[in-house]
Amino acid sequence: MTCRLNQLNSFSRDEFVRVVGSVFEHSSWIAEATWTARPFADVEQLHEALCRTVSEAGVEKQLALIRAHPDLVGRAALAGTLTQASTNEQASAGLDRLSPEEIAAIQKNNQAYREKFGFPFVICARLNKKEAILAGFAARLQNTLEQEIMTALAEIAKIARLRLADLING
């Protein structure tokens, strides 16, 4: 569903959450908590308010948000059970057209990353291609937990911004 910003500003909490709740993967609590900040002058202000909700939520909720994301080319992707947004985003990066060797490399990296940090590798797939994603694994596996939480949240903010642009027309 797409809507206009003035419509979104007039929505009840339930309507707002129904429309905006999917912007952050399986984390409609962000839209619910941000609803009271309406009205939003533009999409950028809405995005900033949503991201502020995340930044003020505390580390446990932030980790839950990161953990709500699927592994790239993981079980959900291979089984076809990703959200439509995630399916489209992974496809835009070419992750639906990988060789068996590339799938194995990404899955090996997913496992190493998850073992080190305790959550999935999150990257804005729409802004990357498979080569950049593989390089991202190598670089980010060198991060500390604190650095990686911040990096994952920054990537999630990019994903949310693009999803908002898809959702709101004017």
CORNORKA-V745984 format. One record per residue. NEAR is the number of other ideal C-beta (glycine too) atoms within 8 Angstrom. Layout:
near=NEAR
near=NEAR
This chain:
near=4
near=6
near=10
near=8
near=12
near=6
near=8
near=15
near=9
near=5
near=9
near=5
near=8
near=6
near=8
near=14
near=12
near=6
near=12
near=13
near=12
near=9
near=11
near=15
near=13
near=6
near=10
near=10
near=7
near=15
near=15
near=11
near=9
near=13
near=10
near=5
near=6
near=8
near=4
near=12
near=4
near=7
near=10
near=6
near=9
near=15
near=12
near=8
near=11
near=16
near=10
near=9
near=11
near=15
near=7
near=6
near=10
near=6
near=6
near=6
near=10
near=12
near=11
near=9
near=16
near=14
near=8
near=9
near=11
near=10
near=12
near=14
near=12
near=11
near=6
near=10
near=16
near=7
near=6
near=6
near=4
near=10
near=8
near=6
near=9
near=13
near=12
near=8
near=12
near=14
near=9
near=8
near=12
near=9
near=14
near=8
near=4
near=11
near=5
near=6
near=6
near=10
near=10
near=8
near=9
near=15
near=11
near=8
near=13
near=14
near=8
near=10
near=13
near=12
near=6
near=7
near=8
near=5
near=10
near=13
near=13
near=10
near=9
near=10
near=12
near=9
near=6
near=11
near=7
near=11
near=6
near=8
near=15
near=12
near=8
near=11
near=13
near=9
near=8
near=11
near=10
near=5
near=9
near=5
near=7
near=6
near=8
near=11
near=12
near=8
near=10
near=12
near=13
near=8
near=11
near=15
near=11
near=10
near=13
near=13
near=9
near=11
near=11
near=14
near=8
near=6
near=11
near=12
near=5
near=4
